[in-house]
Each structure stands twice: as structure tokens, then as C-alpha cells.
């Protein structure tokens, strides 16, 4: 094991956008909505710091069947998301040829708002910090 991996620390992982389109309902999620009623019902931080509340982030866990790292990541993400009130989804990379080609060797992969956050596991402290802004 390289010194970078010792103690569960990971080298910086460059982020890249998820290339594939999102699921149902994502068509209206192409950018900020400045129309009437925009942001209605959302909790905005005092002073409008531009922070996104944890519940408004879209977290996706890319996994595959029979992957023990994926099982560990699933447990960790479920606990963290439950604690923060963040919604998330699990996607099987083997169900989509494009996802399998791009992320198949990296599962589990965590995407936050369509951008790769981590791979080969969950960096819970970094994910918590990102979700809390």
C-alpha cells in the first residue's frame, strides 16, 4: 500500500461531471430558477451566503452487485445522509454501458450534484463538509 493510502487518507481526486443525463424530473434542473416563487419553501442561510442546504444536494452512489466495498459505502452513506437529511440514490453501474465504461473499475463512486466526489469508498468527513457547505 502506498503511503498516500495509509490511514485511510486518499490523494486528491479531481472532480468531473457525470456525462450521462439525470433521471426523471432533471430536465427542469438545468440551472437557477429565477422565476416567480423560485426558492419557495427552501431554507436559505442568513445573509444569503450561497450555501446549499444538505437536503438540496443530489447524492448518487454508483455500485455493483457482489462488491464488498459497495456494501460498506452503502452503509456509511445511508448513515450520513440520514443524519444530515440528505436524499440519495443508488445506481448499478452494470445496468448502463456508459456508466460501466467510465466508473466500472472505480466503484463505489459518490457523485454530488452530478460531480464525482470520491471513488473506491466514501470519505465521510469530506462528504459531510461538502454537504454542509
Secondary structure, DSSP 8 states (H G I E B T S, - for coil): --GGGGGG--------B--S---TTGGG-SS---STTTTTT----TT------GGGS-EEEEE-TT-HHHHHHHHHHHHHHHHHT--EEEEEGGG-HHHHHHHTTT-SEEEETTEEEEESS--HHHHHHHHH-
